């Protein structure tokens, strides 16, 4: 790989920021730093901080001008380093020099942590290689919290002076490990740590001193219980009034940052309060509300707790048994008036067709019940071995069971033909790439997924039909069934069953071209062809699922995976499908049911 970089500053950077210290030149373990000179002021401040902490740091300081010397030095320092930090920003990702450095670090299999100075989209050259790499979103953290996290990622071997070893150091390391991994702080945990320190042979007085000092460093002081109680009261208030929506989770995250409560601790508190509230709802015959609350309470840091899992399983068992026990068939004329034939047929049908004007959509009912979500550890290890990348990010999709009410989902993504019927009926704007002809897309491509649509475009179409976008959980169940398979057809990827980069087609295909890629419920095109918008929001971004013809289906097509993007995105491989709770919601559409039972 060729790496070249101007010696003074990147193009367009007029100001040269003084280097804070001389870069490390020796052969002992050190940290290699990749960054854009446009970010030098912020990056240099951090490098000075790391140098003060005793770390050996190499960055592009003091190299004589000249592309050949620069190239040789960069390559040598990357190959010799043990660890690397990559500082990402929109400017940095627009720099070929930074991208080439990161690619070489990955090629050399160096341990790499990326620091996102601001919200940054990755260029195509890096997106796959970094999908599972460790990243720190600096702009989402308070400064103290960020620096603590940064220091925990850096290897101790890169410190000039090796820290002393002994029982006290072992005790401090155990405290930090247990507190960071704990799903909450409690007096019981403090007692366990005290016993551990005494078992190491430390005197009781020294144990308490080291414990208090270490907890203070971690932000857990004498007032921590009071601060945690504030989070608990907030969580109790929120769960009393309903589910934990994305907006409510942001409120909790902001309060947690302000109170210096680690995310793992406040997320654990939310789950505890949700479980408490769910029991109250169950006792008051609010099983459905309890189920939705429990599912919404599980965040991104802490996996589903055993308590929530048990409650969900109890609710599912109750839902399977109760109807047979308490619902008796109505008799006589009351029964005839209680439910229309269409409503009865909808409840028993699996397939249906809804027609609105010129638009006709095939629907499939996904039955209610528990299903298995998340990424199995075996898949993480496979990706790391096969693709030579760190796959820790996949572990943020913990394996867990969740309940879903029954719902209907369109059998295929919305096609060009369907979307054009919507435009003719409403006057809605064209997707990106359509022309002013009739039809405004190539005539032979009416059965391809419509793409170039924003999130709002897809919502507008769904609302016109009386429907909505499916949730992330709904698309995952429609794809994986109930047994947690990775792909609609099983756990082994098969490029003959979908249109992804492995197929080598390089373009959109008809939505029914791959019947052998059908899901357990009969849904098509859930892997490949086009990414699909879903309803869920994450950090003001919207989720997309399913991969496209341009992506590696074995990774991006796995049913648990989603990618977030700005809602105004209108990529050439981005489309959608629609869903609804009941077909009766499709106001104005005529219905026909294809089967029963």
C-alpha positions, -999 to +999 in steps of 0.1 A: +000+000+000+013+034-009+012+061+018+022+096+010+016+128+031+028+164+029+052+173+057+037+206+069+000+205+067-029+190+047-042+210+017-064+238+028-048+241+062-032+275+065-023+275+102+005+253+116-001+242+152+031+239+173+039+202+182+036+196+219+065+172+223+090+151+204+076+119+190+089+086+204+117+072+183+127+040+201+117+004+196+098-003+228+060-006+225+043+027+216+011+042+203+009+053+167-015+082+160-033+090+128-051+123+124-059+152+101-038+184+106-071+203+105-079+187+139-044+193+152-054+217+180-077+192+196-056+162+189-023+177+201-040+186+235-049+150+239-014+137+229+001+160+255-022+145+281-012+110+271+025+120+272+020+134+307+005+100+317+037+084+306+027+069+273+052+065+244+035+082+215+045+085+178+029+111+156+041+130+125+063+154+143+098+164+132+099+145+099+120+163+072+099+175+042+098+152+013+072+126+001+096+097-001+109+102+034+074+107+047+061+075+031+090+054+043+087+067+079+049+063+081+051+027+069+079+018+092+062+033+123+029+016+115+046-018+111+066-013+144+038+000+166+018-022+190-013+000+192-029+028+172-053+057+177-072+071+147-088+105+152-119+107+130-138+138+118-155+147+085-123+164+075-101+134+084-123+110+065-120+133+035-083+130+036-067+102+015-037+103+038-056+094+070-077+067+051-045+051+038-029+051+072-060+034+087-061+008+059-024+000+064-030-004+102-058-028+095-038-047+069-010-051+094-036-063+120-027-036+145-049-031+175-068+001+166-092+023+184-109+051+165-118+084+183-147+102+167-142+139+174-176+146+159-204+127+141-186+112+111-197+091+082-171+065+071-159+064+035-167+032+016-130+022+017-132+019+055-168+010+063-165-028+061-131-030+077-142-008+107-177-022+112-165-043+141-136-021+153-136-005+187-147+031+185-152+059+211-176+087+203-159+115+221-186+140+213-211+119+232-191+119+265-183+143+293-146+151+292-138+133+325-157+102+314-141+103+279-105+104+292-112+076+317-125+055+288-096+064+266-070+054+292-086+021+297-081+012+260-044+020+259-020-009+266+001-007+298+031-019+278+032+015+261+040+033+293+076+044+299+077+032+335+061-002+342+036+001+370+046-017+402+030-051+408+018-066+440-013-073+460-023-036+462-021-032+424-040-064+420-067-051+443-069-018+424-072-036+391-099-059+405-119-029+418-118-011+384-127-043+366-156-052+389-171-017+390-169-012+352-184-046+346-210-045+373-246-039+362-251-015+392-234-003+423-244-017+457-232-022+492-230-059+485-204-052+458-184-031+482-185-059+507-173-084+481-144-061+471-134-057+507-133-094+512-112-098+480-087-072+493-084-090+526-078-123+509-049-107+490-033-101+524-039-064+527-046-050+562-082-040+568-074-003+571-054-003+539-082-022+521-107+006+530-082+033+519-075+018+486-111+010+480-122+046+487-094+060+466-102+038+436-139+044+438-133+081+439-112+079+408-140+060+391-165+086+401-181+066+428-178+086+460-197+090+493-225+107+474-228+081+447-258+063+463-277+096+464-269+103+428-279+068+417-311+072+437-319+103+416-316+081+384-338+055+401-365+080+408-364+094+373-366+058+358-395+050+381-414+081+369-408+073+333-418+036+334-449+045+354-461+066+324-453+040+297-425+025+276-389+038+274-390+056+241-358+069+224-366+104+237-369+091+273-337+071+269-319+103+259-333+120+290-319+092+311-285+093+293-282+130+298-291+128+335-266+099+339-238+120+323-246+150+345-246+128+376-215+109+366-233+075+366-218+050+341-242+038+314-241+002+326-253+014+360-282+035+350-293+011+323-294-016+350-315+007+372-340+012+343-344-026+339-349-030+376-376-003+377-393-017+345-395-051+361-410-037+392-436-017+372-443-047+350-453-068+380-478-040+390-492-040+355-495-078+354-514-078+387-538-053+372-544-074+341-521-052+320-500-080+305-497-064+270-485-031+285-461-049+308-446-068+278-440-037+258-425-019+288-401-048+295-389-049+259-383-012+257-363-011+289-334-030+274-308-006+261-275-009+243-249-015+271-265-040+295-280-072+280-315-083+290-315-092+327-326-126+339-355-109+357-368-094+325-363-126+306-383-146+332-411-121+332-413-121+294-414-159+293-441-159+319-462-134+299-457-155+267-469-187+285-499-168+298-508-155+264-506-190+249-528-205+277-553-178+286-574-176+254-583-213+255-593-209+292-613-177+292-626-170+257-657-189+249-673-188+214-703-165+214-737-180+207-766-169+185-771-135+169-747-118+193-719-138+177-728-127+142-728-090+153-696-092+174-672-096+145-676-090+108-666-119+084-637-098+072-624-094+108-628-131+115-610-140+082-582-116+090-575-132+124-573-167+108-555-158+075-518-159+068-518-143+034-537-114+020-538-089-008-547-052-003-555-030-033-556+008-032-561+025-066-534+012-089-513-002-060-516-038-050-496-052-021-492-088-009-492-091+029-480-119+052-491-122+088-463-128+114-478-146+144-474-134+180-449-150+203-413-150+216-384-150+192-346-151+195-327-120+187-291-109+188-257-121+176-243-155+187-207-156+199-199-182+172-207-157+145-184-131+161-155-156+162-162-166+126-161-130+113-129-124+132-113-155+118-126-153+082-124-115+076-094-107+099-112-079+117-122-071+153-159-080+157-165-066+192-192-043+178-214-074+171-214-081+208-235-050+213-264-071+199-268-094+229-287-127+224-321-125+241-357-136+237-384-110+231-421-111+226-440-095+197-477-092+190-488-104+157-484-080+127-486-079+090-457-071+067-455-066+029-442-098+012-416-077-008-401-043-007-421-015-023-414-015-060-410+013-086-444+005-100-461+007-066-443+039-057-453+055-090-490+047-083-485+066-050-470+096-068-498+097-094-524+096-066-508+122-043-484+143-064-455+133-041-420+142-053-399+118-074-372+096-057-336+106-065-327+094-100-361+094-115-367+113-148-396+132-163-406+104-186-436+081-183-430+060-164-401+080-148-380+049-143-368+024-170-399+005-182-384-029-175-376-020-139-411-017-125-406-048-103-373-036-088-373-020-053-379+017-054-347+034-041-334+069-037-361+075-011-356+093+022-370+081+055-398+106+052-406+095+017-411+060+029-433+071+058-454+092+035-460+062+012-469+040+042-494+065+056-510+069+022-517+032+023-529+033+059-498+015+071-464+023+087-428+013+085-419-020+103-400-018+135-364-031+138-377-061+159-404-069+134-380-071+104-357-093+125-385-117+134-398-117+098-363-126+086-351-150+113-382-167+125-382-178+162-350-199+163-324-172+159-311-183+125-287-158+110-304-156+075-339-164+063-329-199+051-305-209+080-271-202+095-249-208+064-248-179+040-258-188+004-250-163-023-274-180-047-304-171-024-300-133-025-286-103-044-255-091-025-219-084-036-211-121-036-236-126-064-216-102-086-247-087-103-240-051-093-275-039-098-310-042-084-330-073-094-368-080-093-381-084-058-393-120-065-362-132-082-350-152-052-379-175-040-353-198-025-343-169-001-377-169+015-380-165+052-398-190+075-430-170+071-428-165+034-413-130+032-390-123+003-359-101-004-350-096+033-313-100+025-297-080-003-310-061-033-317-029-013-313-016+023-346-010+039-357+019+062-373+008+095-392+029+121-365+029+148-344+060+157-309+060+172-291+092+182-312+112+157-304+087+130-327+062+114-320+025+111-317+005+079-316-033+076-309-061+051-278-050+031-279-044-006-264-056-039-233-036-031-226-051+003-211-084+016-242-103+025-225-128+048-219-099+073-244-071+064-272-095+056-272-112+091-306-107+105-295-091+138-274-063+121-286-028+113-269+004+102-280+039+111-279+068+087-293+104+085-331+103+077-325+126+046-303+099+030-315+089-005-290+064-017-293+044-049-295+011-029-319+023-002-356+014-002-383+001+022-412-022+028-443-015+050-462-031+079-494-027+099-509-041+131-542-050+115-553-050+078-584-031+089-560-001+094-556+001+056-585+026+052-599+026+017-580-005+005-600-036-007-589-068+009-589-104-002-576-133+019-557-161+003-557-188+030-569-197+065-555-215+094 
